[in-house]
Amino acid sequence: MTLEAPAPQAIVIFGASGDLARKKILPALYELSREGLLPERHVIIGYALSDWDDETFRDHAEAGIREFARAGYDEDVWKSFRDSLGFVRGGFDDPESLGRLAERLRDADGRHGTDGGRLYYLATPPSFFGSIARGLSEAGQTSESSRIVIEKPFGHDLESAKALTEEVHRAFDERQLFRIDHYLGKETVQNLVVFRFANSLFERVWNRDAIDHVQLTVAETYGVEGRAAYYEAAGATRDLLQNHMLQVLSFLTMEPPRSLEAEAFRDEKVKLLKTVRPIDPADVQRGQYAGYRDEPGVAPDSDTETFVAAKVFIDNWRWEGVPFYLRHGKRLPQRATEIVVVFRDAPDYLFRDTAMASLTPDHLTIRVQPHEGMSLAFQAKVPGAGIRAQTVKMDFDYEAAFGTEPAEAYERLIHDAMVGDHTLFTRSDGVERSWEIVTPALEHPSPLQPYEPDTWGPSATDDLIAPRHWHLGGDRA
């Protein structure tokens, strides 16, 4: 995290009464306050339709912080943080309410010295992004020192993504716009840049000559949990593969940027995405967990996938012919996000007539969550007479190595937005290219296959990766 102190500003959370604000945004702001990384002069204003006042919002924030703050609840930190909180009641598309918000912000400039600085966090459905941006513009609250953070999904398809960007751009230019993807705030994902480009040991083998294939799995144990209305319109492909997974893929496979400046970094990510081949529908497996259609708000004949696996190719010199297997599902046996880089087999002529005739390929496992870290698996001789090999591992765990738990992704990303650092945020051309990559799979969906909860998805997923096998859940236990 850049330790640059943010300029004075007012932070406005649209959708402040929702789960995202309670579980993620407010605890992240609280942790930034604990670390001294909020602006010296700031206010935090919640905005929602709930019939609340300042005190109600403070109680809501405290409850969320007690439950979800990374480093726990501290009374002294809370007392200081509490004083910065306020609330304005209003609709997202109500000019009168947004006018009251503007008055509250101007008052904060005078009383708290926020100097016209603004950070608007839109924790709302995307259908309100345009009306909120327009209302803020009409209220005179979109000056050059204003920034706006929007959550995924960035559109429903390519055309709606373009329309959404155009609508927001009427009030905020691209420099003011921060499209947040919380996966990019995770330390292990950011470490991919250091791991690859600061270690010649790995960068020299980070290509088609040494790597056989790559697996990226995002496994969730829970179902839709009250989000059926959103999920029915999205599905696993739109909800996660199109954004989180393609963004992580770009970090994993991009060429080295000319510098660590935001635009140099984002240029290389977009260049990489432009070489990703649009996904062939024949290389996609879709699944739906048993019982999904019984969830409240789900259509009894729903064709929405809760599981998706896709084989992806990158058409450039470095990665030509290397398959990337992307897999995501709900109601799977464990919660885990991990990347497995499987290296090519070693020549076997030396061990052909020994007990080592069949060697397990070396592989690097990058754990994004939980327990961020890495593990390198390779072959070692078993002690004793004769030649026999066994797979052993070298492990790196973030918390064990550095003696501290990594910061929550939202802490890093909110701070970056406050200081205007775009490095970990997606740009409009990157968003549009991501939609282009998944469009064939969306327009020609593969047949939906059922799977039982607490399994690793449809059994046909094994056919997608054959003759290889999945490293996480490969035994389908």
C-alpha positions as CSV (number, residue, x, y, z in Angstrom):
1,M,0.0,0.0,0.0
2,T,1.3,3.4,-0.9
3,L,1.8,5.3,2.3
4,E,1.1,8.7,0.7
5,A,-1.4,10.7,2.8
6,P,-4.6,11.4,1.0
7,A,-5.7,15.0,0.5
8,P,-8.6,16.3,2.6
9,Q,-11.9,14.8,1.3
10,A,-15.4,13.8,2.1
11,I,-16.1,10.1,1.5
12,V,-19.7,9.3,0.5
13,I,-21.0,5.7,0.6
14,F,-24.1,5.3,-1.6
15,G,-26.0,2.2,-0.5
16,A,-24.6,2.6,3.1
17,S,-27.3,0.4,4.7
18,G,-26.4,-2.6,2.6
19,D,-24.2,-5.6,3.2
20,L,-21.2,-4.5,1.2
21,A,-20.9,-1.3,3.3
22,R,-21.4,-3.2,6.6
23,K,-19.1,-6.1,5.9
24,K,-16.4,-4.5,3.7
25,I,-16.4,-0.7,3.2
26,L,-16.9,0.5,6.7
27,P,-14.5,-2.0,8.3
28,A,-11.9,-1.1,5.7
29,L,-12.3,2.6,6.4
30,Y,-12.0,1.8,10.2
31,E,-8.8,-0.1,9.6
32,L,-7.4,2.8,7.5
33,S,-8.2,5.1,10.4
34,R,-6.4,2.8,12.8
35,E,-3.3,2.9,10.6
36,G,-3.4,6.6,10.2
37,L,-4.1,6.3,6.4
38,L,-7.3,8.4,6.2
39,P,-7.0,12.0,5.2
40,E,-6.2,14.2,8.2
41,R,-9.3,16.2,7.4
42,H,-12.2,14.0,6.3
43,V,-15.9,13.1,6.9
44,I,-17.7,9.8,6.0
45,I,-21.3,10.2,4.9
46,G,-23.6,7.3,4.4
47,Y,-26.4,7.8,1.8
48,A,-29.4,5.4,1.5
49,L,-33.2,5.3,1.5
50,S,-33.3,3.8,5.0
51,D,-35.1,5.9,7.5
52,W,-31.9,6.6,9.5
53,D,-30.1,9.6,11.1
54,D,-26.5,10.1,12.0
55,E,-26.8,8.0,15.2
56,T,-28.5,5.1,13.5
57,F,-25.8,5.0,10.8
58,R,-23.1,5.1,13.5
59,D,-24.8,2.1,15.3
60,H,-24.9,0.2,12.0
61,A,-21.3,1.0,11.3
62,E,-20.2,-0.1,14.8
63,A,-22.0,-3.4,14.5
64,G,-20.3,-4.2,11.2
65,I,-16.9,-3.2,12.5
66,R,-17.2,-5.3,15.7
67,E,-18.0,-8.3,13.5
68,F,-15.8,-7.8,10.4
69,A,-12.9,-5.5,11.2
70,R,-9.7,-7.4,10.3
71,A,-7.7,-6.4,13.4
72,G,-10.7,-6.4,15.8
73,Y,-12.6,-3.7,17.6
74,D,-10.7,-1.0,19.6
75,E,-12.7,1.4,21.7
76,D,-10.3,4.3,21.3
77,V,-10.1,3.9,17.5
78,W,-13.8,3.6,17.3
79,K,-14.4,6.8,19.2
80,S,-12.3,8.8,16.9
81,F,-13.7,7.1,13.8
82,R,-17.3,7.5,15.0
83,D,-17.1,11.3,15.1
84,S,-16.4,11.4,11.3
85,L,-19.6,9.5,10.4
86,G,-22.8,11.2,9.2
87,F,-25.9,10.2,7.2
88,V,-28.2,11.6,4.6
89,R,-31.5,9.9,3.7
90,G,-32.5,9.8,0.0
91,G,-33.2,7.9,-3.2
92,F,-30.4,7.3,-5.7
93,D,-32.4,8.9,-8.5
94,D,-34.0,11.7,-6.4
95,P,-32.6,15.2,-7.3
96,E,-34.0,16.7,-4.1
97,S,-32.2,14.2,-1.9
98,L,-29.0,14.6,-3.8
99,G,-29.3,18.3,-3.4
100,R,-29.5,17.8,0.4
101,L,-26.3,15.7,0.2
102,A,-24.6,18.5,-1.7
103,E,-25.5,20.9,1.1
104,R,-24.1,18.5,3.7
105,L,-20.9,18.2,1.6
106,R,-20.5,22.0,1.3
107,D,-21.1,22.2,5.1
108,A,-18.3,19.7,5.6
109,D,-15.9,21.8,3.4
110,G,-16.5,24.7,5.8
111,R,-16.6,22.9,9.1
112,H,-14.1,20.1,8.6
113,G,-11.8,21.5,5.9
114,T,-12.5,18.9,3.3
115,D,-11.7,21.5,0.6
116,G,-14.1,20.2,-2.0
117,G,-12.4,16.8,-2.2
118,R,-14.8,14.0,-2.8
119,L,-14.7,10.2,-3.0
120,Y,-18.1,8.7,-4.0
121,Y,-18.3,4.9,-3.4
122,L,-21.3,3.4,-5.3
123,A,-22.2,0.3,-3.4
124,T,-25.5,0.1,-5.4
125,P,-27.0,-1.9,-8.3
126,P,-25.5,-0.7,-11.6
127,S,-28.8,0.5,-12.7
128,F,-28.3,3.5,-10.4
129,F,-24.8,4.4,-11.5
130,G,-25.9,6.8,-14.3
131,S,-28.6,8.6,-12.2
132,I,-26.2,9.1,-9.3
133,A,-23.5,10.5,-11.5
134,R,-26.0,12.7,-13.2
135,G,-27.5,13.9,-10.0
136,L,-24.1,14.7,-8.5
137,S,-23.2,16.7,-11.6
138,E,-26.4,18.7,-11.5
139,A,-25.7,19.4,-7.8
140,G,-22.2,20.8,-8.7
141,Q,-20.4,18.0,-6.9
142,T,-18.2,16.6,-9.7
143,S,-15.2,18.9,-9.7
144,E,-11.7,17.7,-10.7
145,S,-11.0,16.8,-7.1
146,S,-13.9,14.4,-7.1
147,R,-13.5,10.6,-7.7
148,I,-16.1,7.9,-8.1
149,V,-15.7,4.2,-7.3
150,I,-18.1,1.7,-8.9
151,E,-18.5,-2.0,-8.2
152,K,-19.0,-4.8,-10.7
153,P,-20.8,-5.8,-12.8
154,F,-19.6,-3.3,-15.3
155,G,-22.5,-3.9,-17.6
156,H,-24.4,-7.1,-18.6
157,D,-22.7,-7.5,-22.0
158,L,-20.4,-5.5,-24.3
159,E,-23.0,-3.0,-25.4
160,S,-24.4,-2.3,-22.0
161,A,-20.8,-1.9,-20.7
162,K,-20.1,0.7,-23.3
163,A,-23.4,2.5,-22.6
164,L,-22.6,2.5,-18.8
165,T,-19.2,4.0,-19.4
166,E,-20.7,6.7,-21.7
167,E,-23.3,7.5,-19.1
168,V,-20.9,7.9,-16.2
169,H,-18.5,9.8,-18.4
170,R,-21.1,12.6,-18.9
171,A,-20.3,13.5,-15.2
172,F,-16.8,12.1,-14.5
173,D,-14.0,11.5,-16.9
174,E,-11.9,8.3,-17.0
175,R,-9.3,9.8,-14.8
176,Q,-11.9,10.3,-12.0
177,L,-13.4,6.8,-12.5
178,F,-12.3,3.8,-10.4
179,R,-13.8,0.4,-11.3
180,I,-13.0,-1.7,-8.3
181,D,-12.2,-5.4,-8.5
182,H,-11.4,-6.6,-5.0
183,Y,-9.4,-9.6,-6.2
184,L,-6.8,-7.2,-7.4
185,G,-6.4,-5.8,-3.9
186,K,-5.3,-9.2,-2.5
187,E,-1.6,-9.3,-1.6
188,T,-1.0,-12.6,-3.4
189,V,-2.3,-11.2,-6.7
190,Q,-0.2,-8.1,-6.4
191,N,2.8,-10.3,-5.5
192,L,2.6,-11.9,-8.9
193,V,4.3,-8.8,-10.3
194,V,7.2,-9.0,-7.8
195,F,7.3,-12.8,-8.0
196,R,7.6,-12.8,-11.8
197,F,9.7,-9.7,-12.6
198,A,12.0,-9.5,-9.5
199,N,13.0,-13.2,-9.6
200,S,14.9,-14.3,-12.7
201,L,14.6,-17.9,-11.4
202,F,10.9,-17.9,-12.3
203,E,10.6,-15.3,-15.1
204,R,12.9,-17.4,-17.3
205,V,10.5,-20.4,-17.2
206,W,7.3,-18.3,-17.3
207,N,6.4,-19.3,-20.9
208,R,5.3,-22.1,-23.2
209,D,8.7,-23.8,-23.2
210,A,8.5,-24.7,-19.5
211,I,4.8,-24.5,-18.6
212,D,2.3,-27.3,-19.7
213,H,-0.9,-25.6,-18.5
214,V,-2.4,-23.4,-15.8
215,Q,-5.4,-23.9,-13.6
216,L,-7.3,-21.0,-11.9
217,T,-10.1,-22.1,-9.5
218,V,-12.4,-19.9,-7.5
219,A,-14.5,-22.2,-5.3
220,E,-17.3,-21.1,-3.0
221,T,-19.1,-23.2,-0.4
222,Y,-22.2,-21.0,-0.2
223,G,-25.1,-20.6,-2.7
224,V,-26.9,-17.4,-3.8
225,E,-27.9,-16.4,-0.2
226,G,-30.5,-13.8,-0.8
227,R,-29.0,-12.5,-4.1
228,A,-31.2,-14.6,-6.4
229,A,-32.6,-11.5,-8.3
230,Y,-29.1,-10.4,-9.2
231,Y,-27.7,-13.9,-9.8
232,E,-30.6,-15.0,-12.0
233,A,-29.7,-12.2,-14.4
234,A,-25.9,-12.8,-14.2
235,G,-24.8,-16.4,-13.6
236,A,-21.3,-17.6,-12.9
237,T,-19.8,-16.4,-16.2
238,R,-20.9,-12.8,-15.8
239,D,-20.5,-12.7,-12.0
240,L,-17.0,-13.9,-11.8
241,L,-15.3,-15.3,-14.9
242,Q,-15.7,-12.1,-17.0
243,N,-14.1,-9.9,-14.4
244,H,-12.2,-11.4,-11.4
245,M,-10.8,-14.4,-13.3
246,L,-9.7,-12.6,-16.4
247,Q,-8.2,-9.8,-14.4
248,V,-6.1,-12.3,-12.4
249,L,-5.2,-14.1,-15.6
250,S,-3.8,-10.8,-17.0
251,F,-1.6,-10.3,-13.9
252,L,-0.3,-13.8,-14.3
253,T,0.5,-13.6,-18.0
254,M,1.2,-10.0,-19.0
255,E,4.5,-8.7,-20.2
256,P,6.6,-6.6,-17.9
257,P,5.4,-2.9,-18.0
258,R,7.9,-0.2,-18.8
259,S,7.4,1.2,-15.2
260,L,5.2,0.7,-12.2
261,E,3.2,3.8,-13.1
262,A,-0.5,3.2,-13.3
263,E,-1.0,3.7,-17.0
264,A,2.1,1.7,-18.0
265,F,0.8,-1.2,-15.9
266,R,-2.8,-1.0,-17.3
267,D,-1.4,-0.7,-20.8
268,E,0.2,-4.1,-20.5
269,K,-2.9,-5.7,-18.9
270,V,-5.0,-4.5,-21.9
271,K,-2.4,-5.7,-24.4
272,L,-2.6,-9.1,-22.8
273,L,-6.4,-9.2,-22.8
274,K,-6.3,-8.3,-26.5
275,T,-4.4,-11.5,-27.2
276,V,-6.8,-13.8,-25.2
277,R,-8.8,-15.7,-27.8
278,P,-12.6,-15.3,-27.4
279,I,-13.8,-18.4,-25.6
280,D,-15.1,-21.2,-27.8
281,P,-18.5,-22.4,-26.5
282,A,-17.3,-26.0,-27.1
283,D,-14.6,-25.3,-24.5
284,V,-17.1,-24.4,-21.7
285,Q,-18.9,-26.6,-19.2
286,R,-21.8,-25.1,-17.3
287,G,-23.5,-26.5,-14.2
288,Q,-26.2,-25.8,-11.7
289,Y,-26.3,-27.2,-8.1
290,A,-29.2,-29.4,-7.1
291,G,-31.7,-27.3,-5.1
292,Y,-30.8,-24.0,-6.8
293,R,-34.3,-23.8,-8.5
294,D,-35.8,-24.1,-5.0
295,E,-34.1,-21.0,-3.7
296,P,-36.4,-18.0,-3.1
297,G,-36.5,-15.8,-6.2
298,V,-35.2,-18.4,-8.6
299,A,-37.3,-19.4,-11.5
300,P,-38.4,-23.1,-11.4
301,D,-37.0,-23.6,-14.9
302,S,-33.9,-21.5,-14.4
303,D,-31.1,-22.0,-16.9
304,T,-28.7,-19.9,-14.9
305,E,-25.3,-21.6,-14.3
306,T,-23.9,-21.7,-10.8
307,F,-20.7,-23.3,-12.1
308,V,-18.6,-22.6,-15.1
309,A,-15.3,-24.1,-16.4
310,A,-13.6,-22.9,-19.5
311,K,-10.5,-23.6,-21.5
312,V,-8.8,-20.4,-22.6
313,F,-5.9,-19.7,-24.9
314,I,-3.6,-16.7,-25.3
315,D,-2.4,-16.0,-28.8
316,N,1.0,-14.5,-28.3
317,W,4.6,-15.7,-28.5
318,R,5.0,-16.4,-24.8
319,W,1.8,-18.5,-24.3
320,E,1.0,-20.0,-27.7
321,G,-0.5,-23.5,-27.2
322,V,-0.7,-23.3,-23.4
323,P,-4.2,-24.0,-22.1
324,F,-5.5,-22.0,-19.2
325,Y,-8.4,-23.8,-17.3
326,L,-10.6,-21.3,-15.5
327,R,-13.2,-22.8,-13.0
328,H,-15.7,-21.2,-10.7
329,G,-18.6,-22.6,-8.8
330,K,-21.0,-22.3,-5.8
331,R,-21.8,-24.9,-3.2
332,L,-18.4,-26.7,-3.8
333,P,-16.7,-28.6,-1.0
334,Q,-14.3,-25.9,0.1
335,R,-13.8,-22.1,-0.1
336,A,-10.5,-21.5,-2.0
337,T,-9.0,-19.4,-4.7
338,E,-5.8,-20.8,-6.1
339,I,-3.7,-20.8,-9.3
340,V,-1.8,-23.9,-10.2
341,V,1.0,-23.6,-12.7
342,V,2.0,-27.0,-14.0
343,F,5.4,-27.4,-15.5
344,R,6.2,-29.7,-18.4
345,D,7.4,-33.2,-17.7
346,A,11.1,-33.8,-17.3
347,P,12.6,-36.2,-19.8
348,D,12.1,-39.7,-18.4
349,Y,14.8,-41.8,-20.2
350,L,17.0,-41.8,-17.1
351,F,14.3,-43.3,-14.9
352,R,12.4,-45.4,-17.4
353,D,13.3,-48.8,-15.9
354,T,13.0,-47.7,-12.3
355,A,10.3,-47.2,-9.7
356,M,10.3,-43.6,-10.9
357,A,9.0,-44.4,-14.4
358,S,5.9,-42.2,-13.7
359,L,6.9,-38.8,-12.3
360,T,4.4,-36.2,-11.1
361,P,5.0,-32.9,-12.9
362,D,6.4,-30.1,-10.8
363,H,3.8,-27.5,-10.0
364,L,3.5,-24.1,-8.3
365,T,0.4,-23.4,-6.3
366,I,-0.5,-19.8,-5.6
367,R,-3.0,-19.5,-2.8
368,V,-5.1,-16.3,-3.1
369,Q,-7.5,-17.2,-0.3
370,P,-7.6,-18.4,2.4
371,H,-4.1,-18.4,3.9
372,E,-2.4,-16.3,1.2
373,G,0.9,-17.8,0.0
374,M,2.7,-20.2,-2.4
375,S,3.8,-23.8,-2.5
376,L,6.3,-25.3,-5.0
377,A,6.0,-29.1,-5.5
378,F,8.9,-31.0,-7.0
379,Q,10.5,-34.4,-6.9
380,A,13.1,-35.5,-4.3
381,K,14.8,-38.8,-3.6
382,V,13.3,-40.9,-0.8
383,P,16.1,-41.7,1.7
384,G,17.3,-45.3,1.6
385,A,18.6,-47.8,-0.9
386,G,17.6,-47.6,-4.5
387,I,16.2,-44.7,-6.5
388,R,12.7,-43.7,-5.6
389,A,11.2,-40.2,-5.8
390,Q,8.4,-38.5,-3.8
391,T,6.7,-35.2,-4.3
392,V,7.8,-32.7,-1.7
393,K,6.9,-29.0,-1.1
394,M,8.5,-25.7,-0.3
395,D,5.9,-23.4,1.3
396,F,5.7,-19.6,1.6
397,D,2.9,-18.2,3.9
398,Y,2.4,-14.5,4.0
399,E,1.4,-14.3,7.7
400,A,4.2,-16.6,8.8
401,A,6.9,-14.9,6.7
402,F,6.1,-11.3,7.6
403,G,4.6,-11.7,11.0
404,T,1.4,-9.9,10.1
405,E,-1.9,-10.7,8.4
406,P,-2.1,-9.1,4.9
407,A,-4.4,-6.1,4.7
408,E,-7.9,-6.6,3.4
409,A,-8.3,-6.0,-0.3
410,Y,-10.8,-3.2,0.3
411,E,-8.4,-1.4,2.6
412,R,-5.7,-1.2,-0.2
413,L,-8.2,-0.3,-3.0
414,I,-10.1,2.4,-1.1
415,H,-6.8,4.0,0.0
416,D,-5.5,3.9,-3.6
417,A,-8.7,5.5,-4.8
418,M,-8.3,8.3,-2.2
419,V,-4.8,9.1,-3.4
420,G,-5.8,8.7,-7.1
421,D,-3.7,5.6,-7.9
422,H,-5.4,3.7,-10.8
423,T,-2.9,0.8,-10.9
424,L,-5.2,-1.8,-9.5
425,F,-8.4,-0.5,-11.1
426,T,-9.7,-1.6,-14.5
427,R,-9.9,0.8,-17.5
428,S,-12.7,1.1,-19.9
429,D,-10.9,-0.6,-22.8
430,G,-10.0,-3.5,-20.5
431,V,-13.6,-3.9,-19.4
432,E,-14.8,-3.9,-23.0
433,R,-12.2,-6.5,-24.1
434,S,-13.2,-8.8,-21.2
435,W,-16.7,-8.8,-22.5
436,E,-15.5,-9.5,-26.0
437,I,-13.7,-12.6,-24.7
438,V,-16.8,-14.1,-23.0
439,T,-19.4,-13.0,-25.6
440,P,-19.3,-16.3,-27.7
441,A,-19.9,-18.4,-24.5
442,L,-22.8,-16.1,-23.5
443,E,-24.4,-16.0,-26.9
444,H,-24.1,-19.8,-27.4
445,P,-24.3,-21.3,-23.9
446,S,-23.3,-24.9,-23.5
447,P,-25.9,-27.3,-22.0
448,L,-26.6,-27.0,-18.3
449,Q,-25.5,-30.0,-16.3
450,P,-26.7,-30.7,-12.7
451,Y,-24.3,-31.3,-9.8
452,E,-24.7,-32.2,-6.2
453,P,-23.8,-29.6,-3.5
454,D,-20.4,-30.3,-1.8
455,T,-19.0,-31.8,-5.0
456,W,-16.6,-30.3,-7.5
457,G,-19.2,-29.6,-10.2
458,P,-20.4,-31.6,-13.1
459,S,-18.3,-34.7,-13.8
460,A,-18.0,-33.6,-17.5
461,T,-15.6,-30.9,-16.2
462,D,-13.0,-33.7,-16.0
463,D,-13.4,-34.2,-19.7
464,L,-12.6,-30.6,-20.4
465,I,-9.2,-30.9,-18.8
466,A,-8.4,-34.5,-19.9
467,P,-5.9,-36.1,-20.2
468,R,-4.7,-33.7,-17.4
469,H,-6.5,-33.6,-14.0
470,W,-7.6,-30.9,-11.6
471,H,-5.2,-30.3,-8.7
472,L,-7.9,-28.9,-6.4
473,G,-10.6,-31.5,-6.0
474,G,-9.0,-33.7,-8.6
475,D,-10.2,-36.8,-6.8
476,R,-13.8,-35.3,-6.8
477,A,-14.0,-36.0,-3.0
